């Protein structure tokens, strides 16, 4: 049944919906071999109202800086991943829902206000929003242990070809 669902998700008319929602193998979205990885990390409390996905004014200001950074450092084939995380204090299902809503809120703000999904005439840049909930990804960076558990990572992948 799981294989059938995966096949359906990759069917042409449905694939665009699931690509935008980033439902495929969440952890793999954090790794792109052959690409330069540059990221910014924010505590969730610095971006959102407590326990929610509503952006604070200071969060919007920080995202305005992120949009400038993305536009200055990205290339037309670059991809942007917005990954939201929370700690194990929450119910697993509610944590996934909350972090997905937070990631979607950031994506919507960056795309609607700053157009970071545009890569030029007739070209779009992939901007994925992924809520990890309480899942702790296997990070390869040595600084991963010092990251806050309630956070949002905005990752810019630039192909090195």
TORKOL-4160 file (C-alpha; in steps of 0.2 Angstrom, whole numbers, padded with zeros to 4 digits, m for minus):
161
<pt num="1" X="0000" Y="0000" Z="0000"/>
<pt num="2" X="0014" Y="0012" Z="0004"/>
<pt num="3" X="0022" Y="0009" Z="m0013"/>
<pt num="4" X="0006" Y="0012" Z="m0021"/>
<pt num="5" X="0004" Y="0029" Z="m0012"/>
<pt num="6" X="0022" Y="0034" Z="m0017"/>
<pt num="7" X="0018" Y="0030" Z="m0035"/>
<pt num="8" X="0002" Y="0040" Z="m0035"/>
<pt num="9" X="0011" Y="0055" Z="m0027"/>
<pt num="10" X="0023" Y="0055" Z="m0042"/>
<pt num="11" X="0010" Y="0054" Z="m0055"/>
<pt num="12" X="0011" Y="0070" Z="m0066"/>
<pt num="13" X="m0005" Y="0080" Z="m0060"/>
<pt num="14" X="m0002" Y="0076" Z="m0042"/>
<pt num="15" X="0017" Y="0077" Z="m0041"/>
<pt num="16" X="0016" Y="0096" Z="m0042"/>
<pt num="17" X="0005" Y="0097" Z="m0026"/>
<pt num="18" X="0016" Y="0085" Z="m0017"/>
<pt num="19" X="0032" Y="0093" Z="m0023"/>
<pt num="20" X="0026" Y="0110" Z="m0016"/>
<pt num="21" X="0022" Y="0102" Z="0001"/>
<pt num="22" X="0038" Y="0092" Z="0002"/>
<pt num="23" X="0030" Y="0076" Z="0007"/>
<pt num="24" X="0044" Y="0065" Z="0000"/>
<pt num="25" X="0057" Y="0058" Z="0012"/>
<pt num="26" X="0058" Y="0073" Z="0023"/>
<pt num="27" X="0076" Y="0070" Z="0029"/>
<pt num="28" X="0083" Y="0069" Z="0012"/>
<pt num="29" X="0078" Y="0086" Z="0008"/>
<pt num="30" X="0092" Y="0092" Z="0020"/>
<pt num="31" X="0106" Y="0084" Z="0009"/>
<pt num="32" X="0110" Y="0088" Z="m0009"/>
<pt num="33" X="0127" Y="0080" Z="m0014"/>
<pt num="34" X="0136" Y="0091" Z="m0027"/>
<pt num="35" X="0128" Y="0107" Z="m0020"/>
<pt num="36" X="0136" Y="0120" Z="m0009"/>
<pt num="37" X="0125" Y="0121" Z="0007"/>
<pt num="38" X="0123" Y="0138" Z="0016"/>
<pt num="39" X="0110" Y="0141" Z="0030"/>
<pt num="40" X="0103" Y="0152" Z="0042"/>
<pt num="41" X="0095" Y="0146" Z="0059"/>
<pt num="42" X="0082" Y="0155" Z="0069"/>
<pt num="43" X="0074" Y="0151" Z="0085"/>
<pt num="44" X="0056" Y="0149" Z="0083"/>
<pt num="45" X="0052" Y="0161" Z="0097"/>
<pt num="46" X="0061" Y="0175" Z="0087"/>
<pt num="47" X="0050" Y="0172" Z="0072"/>
<pt num="48" X="0033" Y="0167" Z="0078"/>
<pt num="49" X="0020" Y="0170" Z="0092"/>
<pt num="50" X="0022" Y="0157" Z="0105"/>
<pt num="51" X="0015" Y="0140" Z="0100"/>
<pt num="52" X="0009" Y="0146" Z="0083"/>
<pt num="53" X="0013" Y="0150" Z="0065"/>
<pt num="54" X="0009" Y="0168" Z="0065"/>
<pt num="55" X="0024" Y="0179" Z="0061"/>
<pt num="56" X="0030" Y="0192" Z="0073"/>
<pt num="57" X="0035" Y="0209" Z="0066"/>
<pt num="58" X="0053" Y="0206" Z="0072"/>
<pt num="59" X="0051" Y="0189" Z="0062"/>
<pt num="60" X="0046" Y="0198" Z="0046"/>
<pt num="61" X="0061" Y="0209" Z="0048"/>
<pt num="62" X="0073" Y="0194" Z="0050"/>
<pt num="63" X="0065" Y="0186" Z="0034"/>
<pt num="64" X="0067" Y="0202" Z="0025"/>
<pt num="65" X="0086" Y="0200" Z="0028"/>
<pt num="66" X="0085" Y="0182" Z="0023"/>
<pt num="67" X="0077" Y="0187" Z="0007"/>
<pt num="68" X="0091" Y="0199" Z="0003"/>
<pt num="69" X="0104" Y="0185" Z="0007"/>
<pt num="70" X="0095" Y="0173" Z="m0004"/>
<pt num="71" X="0094" Y="0185" Z="m0019"/>
<pt num="72" X="0112" Y="0190" Z="m0017"/>
<pt num="73" X="0120" Y="0172" Z="m0015"/>
<pt num="74" X="0108" Y="0161" Z="m0026"/>
<pt num="75" X="0109" Y="0156" Z="m0044"/>
<pt num="76" X="0095" Y="0151" Z="m0056"/>
<pt num="77" X="0097" Y="0133" Z="m0052"/>
<pt num="78" X="0098" Y="0135" Z="m0033"/>
<pt num="79" X="0085" Y="0127" Z="m0021"/>
<pt num="80" X="0079" Y="0134" Z="m0005"/>
<pt num="81" X="0073" Y="0123" Z="0009"/>
<pt num="82" X="0064" Y="0129" Z="0024"/>
<pt num="83" X="0064" Y="0116" Z="0038"/>
<pt num="84" X="0055" Y="0119" Z="0055"/>
<pt num="85" X="0058" Y="0109" Z="0070"/>
<pt num="86" X="0052" Y="0107" Z="0088"/>
<pt num="87" X="0056" Y="0098" Z="0104"/>
<pt num="88" X="0049" Y="0082" Z="0111"/>
<pt num="89" X="0037" Y="0091" Z="0123"/>
<pt num="90" X="0023" Y="0091" Z="0111"/>
<pt num="91" X="0012" Y="0077" Z="0104"/>
<pt num="92" X="0020" Y="0070" Z="0088"/>
<pt num="93" X="0006" Y="0073" Z="0077"/>
<pt num="94" X="0003" Y="0091" Z="0083"/>
<pt num="95" X="0021" Y="0094" Z="0082"/>
<pt num="96" X="0022" Y="0089" Z="0064"/>
<pt num="97" X="0007" Y="0100" Z="0060"/>
<pt num="98" X="0014" Y="0115" Z="0069"/>
<pt num="99" X="0031" Y="0114" Z="0061"/>
<pt num="100" X="0023" Y="0111" Z="0044"/>
<pt num="101" X="0012" Y="0127" Z="0046"/>
<pt num="102" X="0027" Y="0137" Z="0052"/>
<pt num="103" X="0038" Y="0132" Z="0037"/>
<pt num="104" X="0023" Y="0135" Z="0025"/>
<pt num="105" X="0021" Y="0153" Z="0033"/>
<pt num="106" X="0039" Y="0157" Z="0030"/>
<pt num="107" X="0038" Y="0150" Z="0012"/>
<pt num="108" X="0022" Y="0160" Z="0009"/>
<pt num="109" X="0030" Y="0176" Z="0016"/>
<pt num="110" X="0046" Y="0175" Z="0006"/>
<pt num="111" X="0038" Y="0170" Z="m0010"/>
<pt num="112" X="0023" Y="0182" Z="m0009"/>
<pt num="113" X="0033" Y="0197" Z="m0002"/>
<pt num="114" X="0050" Y="0195" Z="m0010"/>
<pt num="115" X="0048" Y="0183" Z="m0025"/>
<pt num="116" X="0062" Y="0171" Z="m0020"/>
<pt num="117" X="0054" Y="0158" Z="m0031"/>
<pt num="118" X="0058" Y="0168" Z="m0046"/>
<pt num="119" X="0074" Y="0164" Z="m0055"/>
<pt num="120" X="0072" Y="0175" Z="m0070"/>
<pt num="121" X="0061" Y="0176" Z="m0085"/>
<pt num="122" X="0050" Y="0160" Z="m0086"/>
<pt num="123" X="0060" Y="0151" Z="m0073"/>
<pt num="124" X="0056" Y="0147" Z="m0056"/>
<pt num="125" X="0067" Y="0141" Z="m0041"/>
<pt num="126" X="0061" Y="0127" Z="m0030"/>
<pt num="127" X="0057" Y="0133" Z="m0012"/>
<pt num="128" X="0052" Y="0118" Z="m0001"/>
<pt num="129" X="0044" Y="0120" Z="0016"/>
<pt num="130" X="0046" Y="0105" Z="0027"/>
<pt num="131" X="0039" Y="0103" Z="0045"/>
<pt num="132" X="0050" Y="0090" Z="0054"/>
<pt num="133" X="0040" Y="0090" Z="0070"/>
<pt num="134" X="0050" Y="0081" Z="0084"/>
<pt num="135" X="0060" Y="0071" Z="0072"/>
<pt num="136" X="0079" Y="0074" Z="0074"/>
<pt num="137" X="0088" Y="0073" Z="0058"/>
<pt num="138" X="0105" Y="0065" Z="0057"/>
<pt num="139" X="0115" Y="0081" Z="0054"/>
<pt num="140" X="0133" Y="0079" Z="0049"/>
<pt num="141" X="0139" Y="0096" Z="0055"/>
<pt num="142" X="0149" Y="0097" Z="0071"/>
<pt num="143" X="0138" Y="0112" Z="0077"/>
<pt num="144" X="0122" Y="0102" Z="0076"/>
<pt num="145" X="0122" Y="0098" Z="0095"/>
<pt num="146" X="0121" Y="0117" Z="0099"/>
<pt num="147" X="0106" Y="0120" Z="0089"/>
<pt num="148" X="0090" Y="0125" Z="0098"/>
<pt num="149" X="0076" Y="0111" Z="0097"/>
<pt num="150" X="0063" Y="0124" Z="0092"/>
<pt num="151" X="0070" Y="0132" Z="0077"/>
<pt num="152" X="0069" Y="0135" Z="0058"/>
<pt num="153" X="0083" Y="0132" Z="0046"/>
<pt num="154" X="0083" Y="0141" Z="0029"/>
<pt num="155" X="0095" Y="0132" Z="0018"/>
<pt num="156" X="0101" Y="0137" Z="0001"/>
<pt num="157" X="0108" Y="0124" Z="m0010"/>
<pt num="158" X="0119" Y="0130" Z="m0025"/>
<pt num="159" X="0124" Y="0116" Z="m0038"/>
<pt num="160" X="0143" Y="0116" Z="m0040"/>
<pt num="161" X="0143" Y="0110" Z="m0058"/>
